[in-house]
Amino acid sequence: MIKDYAFIASDGEKLNITTFLNEKLFFGKTLILVHGFKGFKDWGYGPYAGELFANQGFFVITFNFSHNGIGENKIEFAELEKFAKNTFSREIRELDEIISAIRNGFFEIDEKSTIGLIGHSRGGAIAILAASKRKDISAVAAWASVSNFDRYSDKQKDEWRKKGFLQVLNTRTKQMMRLNVDLLDDIEKNCNGSLSMENAVKNLNIPLLIVHGDQDLSVPISEAEEIYNWSDKSKTEFYKLFNTGHTFDIVHPFKGTTEKFERVLAETTKFFIKHLNKRIV
C-alpha cells in the first residue's frame, strides 16, 4: 500500500510524504529515507527503494523537506525561492518533527515502532545529526554522506555575502539555483555546535552503517573514512563499493536498478533487520 500525506511542520510549512507498507509482511519496524541536496523523495531510486524495503517488512516513510525546491509537482524544481531560503538546521528540525509525528500516532502504525534512518549525501549527515539528538532512534545508515557542512572557500563566502546569495548549477535540469545568506549564517553560527558532524557521530551511541563508492566525485570517500574514524567501531559497519560513484549508478529519471545499488539495498536491509530489535517503551 502506497499512501500520501501532507504534514504541517511547527512553523506552518508543508512537507509532502509518501509511505510504503506491505500489510501482510509488516513486522513493526520503520525506516525513514532522507534525501540530499537537490534531491527529493521521487528522485531516481526513491519509489523503488520504498517498495523494496516495504516488501522486506518495513513501514517506509519518504518525504520532501519543505524547502527542497519541489512543490506539488513531484519532479520539477518549481519552488526556487524556498530552495534559496533553506538551511541545514531547518532540515534537522523537520526530520525531528516527522519522527515525533510517528510517536504521536500521525501514521497508521504503532507509535512505539522501532525506527531507523537512511540518508543519502547531505541527507546522511542530517540523519546522523537528528539521531544524535534523540533517544528513540535504533540505527542509522549513511549512504555517500558528507562529513561536514562547511564546504565553501573564503572567496565563495565573501562573494556570497556581497551578493546576498550564492548560485549553484543543477547539472541535470540546467537551472541556476540560489542559496541565500541564511544558509551561510547557519554554517558559521552552528558548524562547531549543533551542526558539528564530529560531535554528532561521537555522541551517536547506536549502530551506524556507512556506505560509499570509491569513485564518488561529489562526496569523496575520504569523508566516509572521516565519519568512520569518529565513530564507535564496535557499533559501526563500513561498506565500500568499488567502481561506482555518488548514486551507485542510479540515474533520474529512473531507468531501473543496478548491480551496485542492489548490493547497497541488500547490506542496508541486513543491517536494519539485525539492529531494529529494541522496542521503545
N, C-alpha and C positions, 0 to 999 in steps of 0.2 A: 504494500500500500504506500503510495506517494501522496503527501499532503502538504499544502502551502499554508503558511501562517504570516500574519502581519504582526510584528512585535513592536510595541511602542516603548522606547527607552525612557529613562528618567528625565531626560531633557526634552521629551516630546518628539524626537526623531524616530522615523520608522525603519525597522530592519526587516527585509524580506527573507523568509526562512522556508526551506523545503526539507521535509523529513522523509525518511525511508524506513519501512517496517515490514518484515515478514512475520505476521502474527503467529504462524504455525511454528516458526523456528526461534522466536524471541526468547532469550534467556536472562533478561533483566539487566543488561549492561548497555550503556550508552556511549556513543562516540560523537564528538563534535569536530567537524572539519573546518579549519580556519584558513581562508585564502590569504594570499600575499599581495604585495604591491602590484597595482594594475591587474589584479586578479579578481575573480568573482565566482560565486557558487556554481554557476553553469559553465564555467570555462572548461574546455577540454575534457579532462578525466572526471570532473566533479560528479555529474549524474551517474556515470559508470561506477565510480568508487562507492557512491552512496548505495546503489543497488547491490553491489558485490558484498559490502560489509553487512547489509541487511540480510542477505541470503546466508551469511555466516552466523546469524542470530542476534546481531546488534540492532539497537534503535539508533539511527543515524540522523544527525542534525547538520545540515549545510545552510549557510546564511551569507548575506552580503552585509558588510559593515555599512552604516548609514551614509558615510561619506566616501565610499569607494568609487563613485562616479557612475554607478549603474542604478537606474531607477526602475520604472515599471517595464521598460523594455529590457528584457533579461540579459541581452548580449551586446548592447551598444552603450558606449560611454556618452550618455546624454546629459549628465549632471556634473559638468566640469567645474562649476562654481563651488559645489560641495566638495568635490575632489580637492580643490585648491585649499580648502579650509580644514582638511583632515589633519589629525595628529595621532601620534602613537599612543598617547595617554587616553585619547578618546576610544581607540580600538580596544585597549586593555579593559577599560570600563564597560564597553558594550559587551565584550565576551563575558566578563564577570556577571553582568546582568542576565545574560542568557543562561548561564549556569544557575544563577539564583532562581530564574523562572522555572527550571526543572524542579528545583527543591520546593517551589511554591505551587506545583501542580499545573503549570501552564500547558504542558504537553500531556497527552493521554497515556502516560506511563507512571509507574510507581515513582514517587518523588524521592525515594531512597535508592534509586538505581545507582550502581557504581558508574563513574564517569571517567572516560579517557579523552584526551585532546590530541588531535592530529593537526599540525600546522605546516604549511609549505612556505619556504622562503621567509619573507618578513613575518608571515603568519606563524612560523615555527617559533620565532622569538616572542611574539605576542602570546602564544600558548604557554611557553615556559614562564613568562612574567606573570600571567594571570594565575597559573597553577601555583606559583611560589607564594602567592598572597592568600591562598585558601587552604583549608584542611580537608576538603571533601573531594579532591581530585586524586584518582588512584594511579594514573600513569600518563606519560606524555610521549608522543612520537614527533620528532622534528625532522621533516623532510627538506633537505637542501637549505637549512636555516642560516640566517645571518647571525653573527656573534656580537654585533654592535649596531647601533642606530646612527652613530656619528660618522657618516660615510662621505662627508663633503670637505673639500680643501678650504683653506683660509681664503683663497681668492674667490672661490664659489660663494662662500658665506658673505664676503664683502659686497659682491655684486648682488647677491640675494637681498641684502639689507638696503642697498642703494635703490634697486628697482622696486622692492616690495614683494618680489616673487622670484621664483626660480622655475625655468621651463624645462620639462623633460619630454623626450620624444617617445611616443608609443610606436615601436617599430612595426607592430602588427597592423594597427589602424592608421598610422601616419599622422595621428593627432599630436599637437603640441599641448602638453598638459601642465598647467601651472601648479606650483606649490607656494602658498602664501608664507609670510614670515611666521605665522602661528607655529608651523612645524619646526622651524629653526629655533624659535623661542623654547619650544618643548624640549628639543635636544639639549640646548645649552643650560636650561634650568634643571633638567632631571637626569642627564646622562650618567651622573655619578650617584644617583639616588634611585628613584622609582623606575628608571629606565636602564639601570645597570644590569646587563646580562650576566656579568661575572657574579654579582651578588645573588641574582635570582637562581642561577644554576647551583651555586654553593648552598643555597637555602632550600633547594627543591625537595630533597628528602623522600622522593618517590621514584619508581622505576622510570628510566628515560631511554628511549630508542633514538639514536642518531642515524639518519640515512643520508648518504651524499654520494654524488657521482664524481669521479676523479677528473672529468673533463668539463666541470661546471665553470662556464665563463662569466656567469652573472654573480655567483657567490662561490669563490674558490674553496676547495676542500680544506684549506688551512683554517677556515672559520669553523668548520665542523670539528677539526682537531683541537681548536681552542676551546670550544664548548666541552669536548670530552676531557680535556686537561683540567677544567674547573670542576668536573662532575665527581660524584661519589662512584668510584669504579665498581663497587660491589653492587650497584643498582643500575648501571649503565651498559647498554649494548651499542656498539658502533658498527654499522653495516655499510661497508664501502662497495660501491658499484663501479666497475671498470668499463671504460669506453662508452660512457654516457654523460649527459650534461644536466642542466638545471631542471628540466621537466621529464627526465627519464625517457626521452624520445617521443613523448606525447605532444601533439600539436592541437591548435584550435583554429578552425572548427575540428571537432573530434573525428579522427579517421580510423578509429579502432585502437585497441590496446597494443602494447609492445612487450617483448620478452623481458626487457629490463623493468618495466612498470609492474608486470605480473610478479616479479621477484620482490619488488617493494611491497606490494599488497600481501604477498604470502608471509613475508617477515613481520609485517605490521600486524596482520591477523594473529599470527602465532604469539607475538609479544603481548597483545591485549587479552587473548584467551588465557594466557598464563598469569597476567597481573591484575586483571579486573575481577578480583575474587574476594574483596573485602567490602561488605555492605556498610553503608552509613546508617548509624542508629541514633 
